[in-house]
């Protein structure tokens, strides 16, 4: 049997060829709770698959400011990255996701029409609000080790997230559960368990992308 890293390397190589052949570009969504490693995984996938376009919170906020969707949306979106309020996670998610989707739908359709490969990452990428081309691959990161995640968040840079109280950490753990509940019932979403090192998670992500976008006609 072929070792997993070698198999994933061959899948990544096949994906890069497939990206040149397919009429539809490769567009990958990466969702997951704050601090789980979405940005790190997104850049690892971009490096591995040679994707230049990356859409994160900064791009979303900039687009919201340009289009004013609605006037209070930019400030709302800016607070999404580190605004941990103790309200019911599912209610918070749905309200924020409705705003985020307005931008993600516009950007993804624009990239799709222009055949631009890209990776989009964010917490609030709820499928119910997303109207995307069928070729889009949605990967959702779930917490693998809740104890390790809680410890890491307590040690996180306070300039990014602010002081991490036990209440905040518990809110994030509940948010992960709320996200997982939504993603489990969503067609087209592949759930990946986040675990160190990042290459292990990236290898699983590459396999999921290959299964959805690159399989067929590659002779692997």
C-alpha positions, 0 to 999 in steps of 0.5 A, a space after each residue: 500500500 502506498 504511504 499516505 504522504 506519498 498518496 496525498 502528494 500524488 493527489 496534489 499533483 493530479 489536482 494541479 493538472 486537473 485545475 488546468 483542464 477543468 472549465 470550472 476553477 477550484 474554489 475551496 471554502 474552509 470553515 471552523 471556529 475561531 483559532 482552529 487553524 483555518 488561515 494556516 490550512 488555507 495558506 498550506 493548501 494555497 502553497 500545495 495547490 499553487 492557488 494565489 487568491 485567498 479570501 479572509 476576513 480582511 477581504 470580506 470587510 473591505 468588500 462590505 465597506 465598498 458596497 455597504 451591505 448594509 451600512 452597519 455590516 462592516 463594523 459587524 463583520 470586523 467584530 466577528 473575528 474576535 467578538 465573543 459574546 455569550 449569547 446562544 452560539 446558533 443565534 449568533 452564527 445565523 445572524 452573522 452568516 447572513 451578512 458574510 454570505 452576501 460578500 462570499 456569494 458575490 466574490 465566489 461567483 466573480 472568481 468562478 466567472 473569471 476562472 480564478 482558483 481561490 481559497 475562502 476561509 471564515 467562521 460563519 460560512 453556513 451553507 444555508 446562506 450560500 448560493 454557490 456553483 456546484 463545483 465549490 468544495 466546502 471543508 469544515 474543520 472541527 476541533 479534534 482535541 478539545 482540551 488542547 484547543 482550550 489550552 491553546 486559546 488560553 495562551 493566545 495572543 491577547 492583542 488578537 482575541 483579548 483576555 481569554 476567560 473560561 467563559 470565552 473558551 467555553 463559548 468557543 467550544 459551544 460554537 464548535 458544536 453548533 457549527 458541527 451540528 449545521 455542517 453534519 446535515 449540509 450536503 456537499 460539506 466535508 468535515 475534517 478533524 483538526 489535529 497537529 501537525 498542520 501537514 496531517 490536516 492538509 493531507 486530509 484536506 487535499 484528499 477531500 478536494 481530490 475526491 470532490 474536484 479532481 477524481 476521474 481521468 487522472 489514472 491514479 
